Amino acid sequence: MLLQLSNISKSFGAQDVLTSATLTVRSNEKIALVGRNGSGKTTLLKMITSEEEPDQGDVFKSDSLRVGYLAQIAFSSEDRTVYEELLDEFRDVISLEKKLEEQAALLAVDSSEQQLDRYERLQNEFESRGGYDYEHELRSVFMNSGFEERELKKKISEFSSGQRTRIALVKLLLSKPDLLLLDEPTNHLDVKAIEWLEGYISRYPKAVILVSHDRMFLEHTATEIVELEFGKTTRYPGSYTHYLSAKEEFLAKNHEAYIRQQKEIDRLESLIEKFRYKSSKAAFAQSKIKYLQRMDRIEDVKSDQSRLNASFSSARKGGERVLEVDQIEVGYSKERPLTKVSFQLMRGDRLAIVGPNGIGKSTLLKTLMDRMPALSGQWHFGHQVDTGYFDQDSSELKSNRTVIDELWDENPDATQTEIRSTLARFLFTGEEVFKQTMDISGGERVCLALAKLMMDHDNLLVLDEPTNHLDIPAREALENALKEYDGTILFVSHDRMFLSKMANRILEIDDQGKSHLYMLNYNEYSERKKAGTLVETLQDDALKKKTPSKKNTSKSEPASQNLSYSQRNSIKNRVANLEKLLEKADEDLENLEELRYNPEYYQDYRKMEELEEQIDDKKNEIERLSAEWEEKSLLLES
């Protein structure tokens, strides 16, 4: 056993954060701490590092336990290069390397058996501690965290705060502590780096405690889940998915046991009341009283049911063609543009923009929303398209406003009841609505920005990392709200679960700044990318070159095309391929719908829920394929 926290209690002022928290950590365990924002996860980590002391309870650590915590990683000097800073994590190996070199030099003048033995011992120790691999390991971890090798020569001061956090993570991983504490490690990482980190943690030969709201990351890394709720811990062995079903089962069985016990208590109390004053039954009544006193009372365990309750809707429908982007080049310098893209957004699309960090995804959204100028190209929003923009930095919130004024100033015609009701749906209640926006947490800032967006009733939502700072229940609630939204969504996200539930088209910007459009949902895109079978969706040259105009807002009236032989042949092949895909998708849907009548599914709520999601995904796929087939067929006829 590496660590044990027993019956930990901790309060901050009048707020009880931890009331009876217990945590045991053994070698090699991969434990995820899960719970709402403010439930005490970070406080528990600080107990482990001795940054916080418990009000009550005990903390036991094994002798010589080395704990590594990202928040405690500091750079010796920001004027040093990254390479110099990271090399410090191998100081013992480097010291051993020098001893080995000195011993090799000594052997040139003294090759006695004693000196040869010492050289062999040093060499074995050097090899066992990774001495021949540390340079490779340093570069591998650094580059897999989203950096380029040339950046090792840059000074730490030259990097942004987000990049410095990533460098600190690299430094922490290279230090290889006995217990690795990772609090939101996926922040500032792109999807490729997150997937690499999942593999690294899974293979890490020592213990890890994770705090993350990235559900897919938890699913791929954790082997134990410890939930913090109402200040107490509950441990569930297995994956994150298993935890969800196990918790549901535990709550149901616990409630059943509680009800049974309450009925038994009522029965016994009724007997006691009936016989306690009868001399012939007094002994019987007294025995039942003692039995009740000794009884271990079952607590009716409740789960925190407070949920963000968003509901997005559009005030008007808007045109079929929502947005046409024609060779738009974005970035901060004409000499070094980040990317150039062309795409078309149709009503009802959920288009996700994906790609590595720093490639221009957020910059593209800012440009489309006129927050910064384009370097070249043009774009056009369709007829009666109303846009709502969510900025990941919540920069449009005014720090000198209260929460309620932030909403009311934007909606002066709304009543106080309407404003407070909307805020309550985003968990702002009571005196919380009078807080200054500068004093609220990152998650609360996101909720406030989403509340403003909800009241605008736009038919196009442009969302830049909308799940940042949100806990898991809030992310799930946002997903459900956006699923029901009747408008169009253009968004950037690194949350793969959010991407898999929301996206029906993918615009990928690769590490060279080139864009590729795929008429696939995120799961299909991800699977094909890993398998190396991704094929970019055909975009007609006309859509890339033609200046957007109101004439082409109607889907039923395609623009006249002067197609070359090769273009027409390419479209014919695509139509034939689409027909095969539609036939296969229809067959898959039929097979899935038959499973509804299989007892293995209809007797298992969770399996049934997953099946319904698969059926919905398949229907969406058929709808997308049909729309593309119709579009391509019309082009051939024109």
KOLRO-669804 format. One line per field, with one value per residue (C-alpha): y, x, z; residue number from 1. Coordinates in nm, 2 decimals, m for minus. Layout:
# residues N
c2 = c(Y, ...);
c1 = c(X, ...);
c3 = c(Z, ...);
pos = c(NUM, ...);
# end
This chain:
# residues 638
c2 = c(0.00, 0.34, 0.57, 0.57, 0.86, 0.76, 0.95, 1.28, 1.59, 1.94, 2.27, 2.61, 2.86, 2.74, 2.50, 2.14, 2.01, 1.66, 1.49, 1.13, 1.07, 0.76, 0.66, 0.37, 0.36, 0.05, 0.01, 0.03, 0.13, 0.38, 0.56, 0.83, 1.08, 1.18, 1.43, 1.77, 2.09, 2.19, 1.83, 1.82, 1.64, 1.89, 1.93, 1.56, 1.57, 1.86, 1.63, 1.38, 1.64, 1.80, 2.13, 2.10, 1.94, 1.76, 1.90, 1.54, 1.20, 1.04, 1.05, 0.76, 0.75, 0.47, 0.56, 0.72, 0.76, 1.00, 1.20, 1.40, 1.67, 1.90, 2.20, 2.18, 2.16, 2.47, 2.57, 2.65, 2.95, 3.06, 3.18, 2.82, 2.63, 2.36, 2.09, 2.21, 2.21, 1.86, 1.72, 1.79, 1.50, 1.27, 1.42, 1.09, 0.90, 1.17, 1.16, 0.78, 0.83, 1.05, 0.79, 0.53, 0.75, 0.81, 0.44, 0.37, 0.61, 0.45, 0.11, 0.24, 0.26, 0.00, m0.30, m0.50, m0.74, m0.50, m0.21, m0.43, m0.54, m0.19, m0.09, m0.38, m0.28, 0.08, m0.03, m0.26, 0.01, 0.26, 0.03, m0.07, 0.29, 0.37, 0.54, 0.44, 0.57, 0.89, 1.12, 0.94, 0.93, 1.31, 1.39, 1.13, 1.26, 1.62, 1.57, 1.35, 1.63, 1.84, 2.01, 2.01, 1.89, 2.23, 2.39, 2.21, 2.49, 2.77, 2.94, 2.86, 3.23, 3.22, 2.99, 3.08, 3.00, 2.70, 2.57, 2.61, 2.40, 2.13, 2.16, 2.12, 1.80, 1.66, 1.74, 1.56, 1.25, 1.23, 1.25, 0.91, 0.95, 0.65, 0.82, 1.04, 1.30, 1.44, 1.72, 1.79, 1.67, 1.70, 2.08, 2.24, 1.91, 1.83, 1.50, 1.34, 1.43, 1.31, 0.97, 0.94, 1.03, 0.76, 0.50, 0.64, 0.63, 0.28, 0.15, 0.36, 0.10, 0.29, 0.44, 0.72, 0.93, 1.12, 1.41, 1.47, 1.56, 1.40, 1.08, 0.91, 0.98, 0.82, 0.52, 0.45, 0.50, 0.43, 0.09, 0.21, 0.49, 0.68, 0.91, 1.21, 1.32, 1.51, 1.50, 1.12, 0.87, 0.56, 0.32, 0.13, m0.12, m0.13, 0.12, 0.45, 0.28, 0.00, 0.27, 0.43, 0.11, m0.01, 0.32, 0.30, m0.06, 0.03, 0.32, 0.10, m0.19, 0.04, 0.22, m0.12, m0.23, 0.10, 0.06, m0.30, m0.19, 0.10, m0.14, m0.37, m0.08, 0.03, m0.33, m0.36, m0.02, m0.12, m0.44, m0.26, 0.00, m0.28, m0.49, m0.28, m0.20, m0.56, m0.74, m1.08, m0.93, m0.67, m0.89, m0.95, m0.57, m0.50, m0.75, m0.57, m0.23, m0.36, m0.52, m0.18, m0.01, m0.25, m0.24, m0.09, 0.17, 0.18, 0.53, 0.61, 0.71, 0.99, 1.10, 1.47, 1.54, 1.91, 1.95, 2.23, 2.26, 2.43, 2.45, 2.61, 2.70, 2.94, 3.23, 3.17, 2.90, 3.07, 2.97, 2.62, 2.73, 2.87, 2.96, 2.94, 2.99, 3.05, 3.01, 3.20, 3.24, 3.31, 3.39, 3.68, 3.74, 3.73, 3.58, 3.29, 3.21, 2.93, 2.77, 2.83, 2.66, 2.63, 2.46, 2.49, 2.47, 2.35, 2.40, 2.13, 2.05, 1.98, 2.06, 1.99, 2.15, 1.93, 1.94, 2.00, 2.29, 2.62, 2.53, 2.80, 2.63, 2.90, 3.17, 3.06, 3.09, 3.44, 3.54, 3.42, 3.61, 3.93, 3.92, 3.95, 4.01, 3.74, 3.75, 3.67, 3.50, 3.56, 3.41, 3.47, 3.38, 3.27, 3.43, 3.52, 3.34, 3.46, 3.38, 3.32, 3.29, 3.12, 3.23, 2.98, 3.26, 3.41, 3.74, 3.91, 3.89, 4.22, 4.19, 4.48, 4.34, 4.11, 3.78, 3.89, 4.22, 4.04, 3.87, 4.15, 4.42, 4.21, 4.14, 4.46, 4.36, 4.04, 4.04, 3.97, 3.64, 3.54, 3.64, 3.46, 3.15, 3.13, 3.17, 2.90, 2.66, 2.72, 2.66, 3.03, 3.07, 3.29, 3.54, 3.38, 3.59, 3.91, 3.79, 3.99, 3.80, 3.85, 3.64, 3.34, 3.02, 2.91, 2.66, 2.93, 3.17, 2.91, 2.86, 3.23, 3.26, 2.97, 3.13, 3.44, 3.23, 3.05, 3.37, 3.49, 3.22, 3.22, 2.96, 2.92, 2.85, 2.90, 2.73, 2.74, 2.47, 2.49, 2.21, 2.37, 2.40, 2.21, 1.90, 1.58, 1.63, 1.97, 1.84, 1.57, 1.83, 2.05, 1.76, 1.67, 2.04, 2.07, 1.74, 1.89, 2.22, 2.29, 2.50, 2.46, 2.42, 2.50, 2.41, 2.33, 2.08, 1.85, 1.65, 1.33, 1.22, 1.56, 1.53, 1.17, 1.28, 1.61, 1.60, 1.48, 1.63, 1.68, 1.96, 1.85, 2.10, 1.90, 1.99, 2.16, 2.39, 2.21, 2.14, 1.82, 1.78, 1.44, 1.36, 1.14, 1.15, 1.17, 0.80, 0.70, 0.96, 0.85, 0.48, 0.54, 0.77, 0.51, 0.24, 0.47, 0.45, 0.82, 0.96, 1.33, 1.42, 1.54, 1.92, 2.06, 2.31, 2.54, 2.56, 2.65, 2.91, 3.06, 3.37, 3.29, 3.45, 3.44, 3.25, 2.93, 2.92, 2.68, 2.31, 2.23, 2.47, 2.37, 2.61, 2.53, 2.33, 2.31, 1.98, 1.85, 1.48, 1.39, 1.58, 1.41, 1.07, 1.14, 1.23, 0.92, 0.70, 0.88, 0.83, 0.46, 0.43, 0.62, 0.38, 0.09, 0.27, 0.34, m0.02, m0.14, 0.13, 0.03, m0.33, m0.23, m0.03, m0.32, m0.55, m0.30, m0.25, m0.62, m0.62, m0.42, m0.74, m0.94, m1.00, m0.94, m0.58, m0.50, m0.65, m0.44, m0.06, 0.04, m0.19, m0.06, 0.30, 0.22, 0.04, 0.34, 0.56, 0.33, 0.33, 0.72, 0.73, 0.49, 0.70, 1.01, 0.84, 0.73, 1.09, 1.23, 0.98, 1.04, 1.41, 1.38, 1.12, 1.37, 1.66, 1.47, 1.32, 1.67, 1.79, 1.51, 1.61, 1.98);
c1 = c(0.00, 0.14, m0.11, m0.42, m0.65, m0.90, m1.22, m1.10, m1.30, m1.22, m1.41, m1.35, m1.54, m1.89, m1.87, m1.80, m1.61, m1.51, m1.70, m1.59, m1.35, m1.14, m0.89, m0.65, m0.38, m0.18, 0.11, 0.03, m0.34, m0.49, m0.76, m0.99, m1.15, m1.48, m1.74, m1.90, m1.70, m1.65, m1.69, m1.34, m1.13, m0.85, m0.87, m0.81, m0.51, m0.37, m0.41, m0.18, 0.08, 0.05, m0.06, m0.37, m0.41, m0.74, m0.96, m1.01, m0.89, m0.55, m0.31, m0.06, 0.21, 0.47, 0.83, 1.02, 0.70, 0.77, 0.46, 0.45, 0.18, 0.15, 0.05, 0.38, 0.60, 0.82, 1.09, 1.43, 1.45, 1.24, 1.55, 1.67, 1.59, 1.32, 1.59, 1.80, 1.50, 1.38, 1.73, 1.72, 1.48, 1.77, 2.03, 2.10, 2.14, 2.36, 2.58, 2.60, 2.70, 2.99, 3.11, 3.09, 3.30, 3.55, 3.57, 3.62, 3.91, 4.06, 4.05, 4.29, 4.56, 4.44, 4.25, 4.26, 3.98, 3.86, 3.83, 3.66, 3.41, 3.33, 3.29, 3.05, 2.84, 2.82, 2.72, 2.45, 2.31, 2.32, 2.14, 1.87, 1.80, 1.74, 2.08, 2.09, 1.74, 1.69, 1.76, 1.51, 1.26, 1.29, 1.23, 0.95, 0.74, 0.80, 0.70, 0.40, 0.27, 0.22, 0.55, 0.81, 1.16, 1.31, 1.12, 1.35, 1.60, 1.35, 1.36, 1.06, 0.98, 0.90, 0.60, 0.24, 0.09, m0.09, 0.23, 0.42, 0.16, 0.22, 0.60, 0.54, 0.33, 0.63, 0.86, 0.63, 0.60, 0.98, 1.03, 0.85, 0.72, 0.58, 0.24, 0.15, m0.12, m0.29, m0.55, m0.72, m0.41, m0.59, m0.63, m0.42, m0.37, m0.51, m0.68, m0.37, m0.17, m0.46, m0.47, m0.09, m0.12, m0.39, m0.15, 0.13, m0.08, m0.21, 0.15, 0.29, 0.44, 0.35, 0.03, m0.17, m0.46, m0.65, m0.90, m1.06, m1.40, m1.30, m1.51, m1.34, m1.00, m1.13, m1.27, m0.93, m0.71, m0.88, m0.91, m1.07, m1.32, m1.36, m1.66, m1.68, m2.03, m2.17, m1.82, m1.80, m1.61, m1.75, m1.51, m1.61, m1.36, m1.35, m1.38, m1.57, m1.85, m1.87, m1.89, m2.19, m2.39, m2.26, m2.36, m2.71, m2.74, m2.61, m2.85, m3.15, m3.06, m2.97, m3.31, m3.49, m3.30, m3.39, m3.76, m3.76, m3.59, m3.83, m4.12, m3.96, m3.90, m4.26, m4.38, m4.16, m4.26, m4.62, m4.57, m4.38, m4.66, m4.92, m4.75, m4.52, m4.79, m4.92, m4.74, m4.75, m4.58, m4.35, m4.04, m4.13, m4.17, m3.84, m3.65, m3.78, m3.68, m3.32, m3.33, m3.42, m3.15, m2.89, m3.01, m2.76, m2.98, m2.95, m2.91, m3.12, m2.82, m2.91, m2.72, m2.68, m2.96, m2.90, m2.85, m2.79, m3.12, m3.04, m3.28, m3.17, m3.42, m3.43, m3.67, m3.69, m3.59, m3.34, m3.23, m3.13, m2.77, m2.65, m2.28, m2.06, m1.68, m1.47, m1.09, m1.08, m0.72, m0.68, m0.40, m0.20, 0.04, 0.00, 0.35, 0.26, m0.11, m0.24, m0.49, m0.70, m1.05, m1.36, m1.67, m2.05, m2.28, m2.64, m2.93, m2.93, m2.56, m2.34, m1.99, m1.70, m1.36, m1.08, m0.70, m0.38, m0.34, m0.23, m0.34, m0.61, m0.94, m1.04, m0.89, m1.12, m1.43, m1.31, m1.27, m1.61, m1.76, m1.57, m1.36, m1.05, m1.00, m0.94, m0.61, m0.79, m1.10, m1.47, m1.77, m2.14, m2.41, m2.74, m3.09, m3.22, m2.93, m2.89, m2.56, m2.48, m2.11, m1.96, m1.60, m1.39, m1.24, m1.58, m1.42, m1.76, m1.86, m1.81, m1.61, m1.78, m2.13, m2.32, m2.44, m2.80, m2.70, m2.49, m2.81, m3.05, m2.85, m2.86, m3.23, m3.38, m3.74, m3.73, m3.89, m3.69, m3.88, m3.77, m3.41, m3.38, m3.56, m3.31, m3.02, m3.16, m3.16, m2.78, m2.76, m2.74, m2.98, m3.03, m2.76, m2.53, m2.70, m2.56, m2.19, m1.96, m1.86, m1.50, m1.56, m1.72, m1.54, m1.44, m1.73, m1.98, m1.85, m1.92, m2.27, m2.34, m2.22, m2.44, m2.74, m2.69, m2.67, m2.99, m3.19, m3.08, m3.27, m3.02, m3.05, m2.67, m2.45, m2.08, m1.92, m1.55, m1.47, m1.81, m1.73, m1.42, m1.45, m1.78, m1.81, m1.94, m2.31, m2.30, m2.14, m2.41, m2.68, m2.53, m2.51, m2.88, m2.98, m2.79, m2.92, m3.27, m3.17, m3.35, m3.07, m2.72, m2.40, m2.04, m1.80, m1.45, m1.39, m1.13, m1.38, m1.42, m1.74, m1.89, m1.76, m1.90, m2.25, m2.27, m2.09, m2.24, m1.97, m1.60, m1.37, m1.02, m0.73, m0.41, m0.07, 0.02, m0.28, m0.47, m0.84, m1.03, m1.41, m1.57, m1.94, m1.90, m1.98, m1.69, m1.68, m1.67, m1.41, m1.19, m1.21, m1.13, m0.84, m0.68, m0.74, m0.59, m0.91, m1.03, m1.15, m1.22, m1.57, m1.59, m1.64, m1.75, m1.51, m1.81, m1.85, m1.48, m1.47, m1.82, m1.89, m2.17, m2.50, m2.87, m2.95, m2.80, m2.98, m3.24, m3.15, m3.41, m3.26, m2.89, m2.67, m2.60, m2.28, m2.03, m1.87, m1.56, m1.55, m1.33, m1.56, m1.87, m1.70, m1.59, m1.94, m2.09, m1.85, m1.95, m2.32, m2.26, m2.07, m2.34, m2.60, m2.40, m2.35, m2.72, m2.81, m2.57, m2.69, m3.06, m2.97, m2.78, m3.07, m3.31, m3.08, m3.05, m3.43, m3.48, m3.27, m3.54, m3.73, m3.44, m3.48, m3.10, m3.17, m3.53, m3.45, m3.14, m3.20, m2.84, m2.81, m3.15, m3.03, m2.71, m2.91, m3.14, m2.84, m2.70, m3.04, m3.04, m2.68, m2.77, m3.08, m2.87, m2.61, m2.89, m3.02, m2.67, m2.60, m2.94, m2.89, m2.55, m2.69, m2.96, m2.72, m2.48, m2.76, m2.90, m2.55, m2.54, m2.88, m2.80);
c3 = c(0.00, m0.10, 0.06, 0.27, 0.36, 0.64, 0.73, 0.60, 0.69, 0.56, 0.57, 0.42, 0.63, 0.67, 0.37, 0.44, 0.14, 0.27, 0.55, 0.55, 0.26, 0.24, m0.03, m0.05, m0.33, m0.41, m0.65, m1.02, m0.97, m1.21, m1.01, m1.14, m0.89, m1.03, m0.90, m0.97, m0.97, m0.61, m0.48, m0.32, m0.58, m0.59, m0.21, m0.18, m0.41, m0.20, 0.11, m0.06, m0.13, 0.22, 0.07, 0.28, 0.62, 0.71, 0.99, 1.10, 0.98, 0.90, 0.61, 0.58, 0.32, 0.28, 0.35, 0.06, m0.15, m0.44, m0.54, m0.86, m0.89, m1.19, m0.99, m0.80, m1.10, m1.13, m1.37, m1.23, m1.47, m1.76, m1.94, m1.98, m2.29, m2.27, m2.34, m2.04, m1.81, m1.92, m1.90, m1.52, m1.48, m1.58, m1.35, m1.17, m1.50, m1.64, m1.32, m1.37, m1.73, m1.63, m1.38, m1.65, m1.89, m1.61, m1.54, m1.91, m1.92, m1.61, m1.77, m2.04, m1.77, m1.52, m1.66, m1.34, m1.26, m0.98, m1.23, m1.49, m1.23, m1.13, m1.49, m1.55, m1.24, m1.35, m1.70, m1.58, m1.35, m1.63, m1.87, m1.61, m1.54, m1.91, m1.97, m2.33, m2.40, m2.20, m2.49, m2.71, m2.42, m2.36, m2.73, m2.76, m2.46, m2.57, m2.93, m2.84, m2.62, m2.93, m2.98, m3.26, m3.19, m3.29, m3.00, m2.75, m2.83, m2.74, m2.40, m2.17, m2.16, m2.53, m2.48, m2.40, m2.06, m2.21, m2.37, m2.05, m1.87, m2.14, m2.08, m1.71, m1.78, m1.99, m1.70, m1.46, m1.68, m1.72, m1.34, m1.31, m0.95, m0.75, m0.75, m1.04, m0.97, m1.28, m1.23, m1.57, m1.77, m2.11, m2.08, m2.35, m2.54, m2.88, m2.96, m3.09, m2.77, m2.55, m2.72, m2.68, m2.31, m2.27, m2.39, m2.17, m1.86, m1.94, m1.97, m1.67, m1.43, m1.12, m0.95, m1.10, m0.97, m1.23, m1.21, m1.55, m1.70, m2.03, m2.02, m2.30, m2.14, m1.82, m2.00, m2.17, m1.86, m1.52, m1.37, m1.05, m1.00, m0.67, m0.67, m0.44, m0.37, m0.06, 0.09, 0.09, m0.13, m0.30, m0.48, m0.79, m0.95, m1.32, m1.61, m1.62, m1.82, m1.56, m1.28, m1.44, m1.45, m1.11, m0.94, m1.10, m0.97, m0.63, m0.58, m0.69, m0.46, m0.17, m0.21, m0.21, 0.10, 0.27, 0.19, 0.32, 0.64, 0.69, 0.66, 0.91, 1.15, 1.12, 1.18, 1.49, 1.63, 1.59, 1.78, 2.06, 2.09, 2.10, 2.37, 2.58, 2.84, 2.87, 3.15, 2.97, 2.66, 2.82, 2.78, 2.42, 2.36, 2.54, 2.33, 2.01, 2.15, 2.20, 1.86, 1.70, 1.90, 1.77, 1.41, 1.16, 0.99, 0.61, 0.47, 0.17, m0.04, m0.29, m0.60, m0.66, m0.91, m0.97, m1.34, m1.59, m1.78, m2.10, m2.40, m2.73, m3.00, m3.30, m3.34, m3.72, m3.96, m4.19, m4.54, m4.65, m4.72, m4.39, m4.47, m4.77, m4.72, m5.03, m5.00, m4.67, m4.54, m4.17, m3.93, m3.79, m4.08, m4.45, m4.47, m4.24, m4.27, m4.05, m4.29, m4.60, m4.61, m4.83, m4.71, m4.72, m4.42, m4.48, m4.24, m3.97, m4.01, m3.70, m3.84, m3.61, m3.69, m3.58, m3.60, m3.39, m3.15, m3.30, m3.65, m3.67, m3.56, m3.31, m3.54, m3.82, m3.59, m3.48, m3.84, m3.95, m3.66, m3.75, m3.44, m3.66, m4.03, m4.29, m4.48, m4.80, m4.93, m4.86, m4.69, m4.69, m4.44, m4.59, m4.59, m4.24, m4.06, m3.71, m3.55, m3.18, m3.08, m2.78, m2.72, m2.51, m2.31, m2.23, m2.32, m2.39, m2.02, m1.84, m1.52, m1.36, m1.40, m1.17, m1.30, m1.32, m1.49, m1.75, m1.87, m1.81, m1.99, m2.30, m2.26, m2.12, m2.22, m2.01, m1.66, m1.35, m1.32, m1.67, m1.61, m1.27, m1.41, m1.69, m1.45, m1.22, m1.52, m1.53, m1.15, m1.05, m0.76, m0.45, m0.38, m0.64, m0.91, m0.75, m0.77, m0.98, m1.30, m1.21, m0.89, m1.05, m1.15, m1.50, m1.51, m1.39, m1.66, m1.93, m1.78, m1.79, m2.15, m2.25, m2.07, m2.27, m2.59, m2.50, m2.46, m2.81, m3.00, m3.30, m3.58, m3.61, m3.31, m3.35, m3.05, m2.95, m2.69, m2.52, m2.27, m2.13, m1.74, m1.74, m1.52, m1.65, m1.56, m1.72, m2.04, m2.06, m2.01, m2.28, m2.52, m2.46, m2.51, m2.84, m2.97, m2.94, m3.10, m3.42, m3.58, m3.72, m3.53, m3.62, m3.35, m3.22, m2.94, m2.81, m2.61, m2.81, m2.63, m2.72, m3.08, m3.11, m2.99, m3.18, m3.51, m3.84, m4.06, m4.00, m4.13, m4.05, m4.07, m4.08, m3.95, m4.28, m4.25, m4.53, m4.48, m4.56, m4.54, m4.45, m4.46, m4.15, m3.79, m3.55, m3.47, m3.83, m3.90, m3.61, m3.70, m4.07, m3.98, m3.76, m4.03, m4.30, m4.51, m4.49, m4.82, m4.85, m4.95, m5.31, m5.32, m5.66, m5.80, m5.84, m5.46, m5.42, m5.69, m5.72, m5.52, m5.28, m5.37, m5.28, m5.60, m5.47, m5.13, m5.26, m5.25, m5.51, m5.77, m5.82, m6.01, m6.37, m6.39, m6.68, m6.57, m6.74, m6.84, m6.54, m6.30, m6.44, m6.42, m6.06, m5.96, m6.13, m5.93, m5.61, m5.69, m5.75, m5.42, m5.23, m5.36, m5.22, m4.89, m4.87, m4.94, m4.66, m4.42, m4.47, m4.41, m4.09, m3.97, m4.02, m3.82, m3.54, m3.52, m3.49, m3.17, m3.00, m2.96, m2.83, m2.45, m2.41, m2.50, m2.38, m2.04, m1.99, m1.97, m2.05, m2.35, m2.48, m2.44, m2.63, m2.90, m2.95, m2.99, m3.26, m3.44, m3.43, m3.56, m3.84, m3.94, m3.94, m4.16, m4.41, m4.41, m4.48, m4.76, m4.91, m4.92, m5.08, m5.33, m5.43, m5.46, m5.68, m5.89, m5.96, m6.06, m6.32, m6.46, m6.48);
pos = c(1, 2, 3, 4, 5, 6, 7, 8, 9, 10, 11, 12, 13, 14, 15, 16, 17, 18, 19, 20, 21, 22, 23, 24, 25, 26, 27, 28, 29, 30, 31, 32, 33, 34, 35, 36, 37, 38, 39, 40, 41, 42, 43, 44, 45, 46, 47, 48, 49, 50, 51, 52, 53, 54, 55, 56, 57, 58, 59, 60, 61, 62, 63, 64, 65, 66, 67, 68, 69, 70, 71, 72, 73, 74, 75, 76, 77, 78, 79, 80, 81, 82, 83, 84, 85, 86, 87, 88, 89, 90, 91, 92, 93, 94, 95, 96, 97, 98, 99, 100, 101, 102, 103, 104, 105, 106, 107, 108, 109, 110, 111, 112, 113, 114, 115, 116, 117, 118, 119, 120, 121, 122, 123, 124, 125, 126, 127, 128, 129, 130, 131, 132, 133, 134, 135, 136, 137, 138, 139, 140, 141, 142, 143, 144, 145, 146, 147, 148, 149, 150, 151, 152, 153, 154, 155, 156, 157, 158, 159, 160, 161, 162, 163, 164, 165, 166, 167, 168, 169, 170, 171, 172, 173, 174, 175, 176, 177, 178, 179, 180, 181, 182, 183, 184, 185, 186, 187, 188, 189, 190, 191, 192, 193, 194, 195, 196, 197, 198, 199, 200, 201, 202, 203, 204, 205, 206, 207, 208, 209, 210, 211, 212, 213, 214, 215, 216, 217, 218, 219, 220, 221, 222, 223, 224, 225, 226, 227, 228, 229, 230, 231, 232, 233, 234, 235, 236, 237, 238, 239, 240, 241, 242, 243, 244, 245, 246, 247, 248, 249, 250, 251, 252, 253, 254, 255, 256, 257, 258, 259, 260, 261, 262, 263, 264, 265, 266, 267, 268, 269, 270, 271, 272, 273, 274, 275, 276, 277, 278, 279, 280, 281, 282, 283, 284, 285, 286, 287, 288, 289, 290, 291, 292, 293, 294, 295, 296, 297, 298, 299, 300, 301, 302, 303, 304, 305, 306, 307, 308, 309, 310, 311, 312, 313, 314, 315, 316, 317, 318, 319, 320, 321, 322, 323, 324, 325, 326, 327, 328, 329, 330, 331, 332, 333, 334, 335, 336, 337, 338, 339, 340, 341, 342, 343, 344, 345, 346, 347, 348, 349, 350, 351, 352, 353, 354, 355, 356, 357, 358, 359, 360, 361, 362, 363, 364, 365, 366, 367, 368, 369, 370, 371, 372, 373, 374, 375, 376, 377, 378, 379, 380, 381, 382, 383, 384, 385, 386, 387, 388, 389, 390, 391, 392, 393, 394, 395, 396, 397, 398, 399, 400, 401, 402, 403, 404, 405, 406, 407, 408, 409, 410, 411, 412, 413, 414, 415, 416, 417, 418, 419, 420, 421, 422, 423, 424, 425, 426, 427, 428, 429, 430, 431, 432, 433, 434, 435, 436, 437, 438, 439, 440, 441, 442, 443, 444, 445, 446, 447, 448, 449, 450, 451, 452, 453, 454, 455, 456, 457, 458, 459, 460, 461, 462, 463, 464, 465, 466, 467, 468, 469, 470, 471, 472, 473, 474, 475, 476, 477, 478, 479, 480, 481, 482, 483, 484, 485, 486, 487, 488, 489, 490, 491, 492, 493, 494, 495, 496, 497, 498, 499, 500, 501, 502, 503, 504, 505, 506, 507, 508, 509, 510, 511, 512, 513, 514, 515, 516, 517, 518, 519, 520, 521, 522, 523, 524, 525, 526, 527, 528, 529, 530, 531, 532, 533, 534, 535, 536, 537, 538, 539, 540, 541, 542, 543, 544, 545, 546, 547, 548, 549, 550, 551, 552, 553, 554, 555, 556, 557, 558, 559, 560, 561, 562, 563, 564, 565, 566, 567, 568, 569, 570, 571, 572, 573, 574, 575, 576, 577, 578, 579, 580, 581, 582, 583, 584, 585, 586, 587, 588, 589, 590, 591, 592, 593, 594, 595, 596, 597, 598, 599, 600, 601, 602, 603, 604, 605, 606, 607, 608, 609, 610, 611, 612, 613, 614, 615, 616, 617, 618, 619, 620, 621, 622, 623, 624, 625, 626, 627, 628, 629, 630, 631, 632, 633, 634, 635, 636, 637, 638);
# end
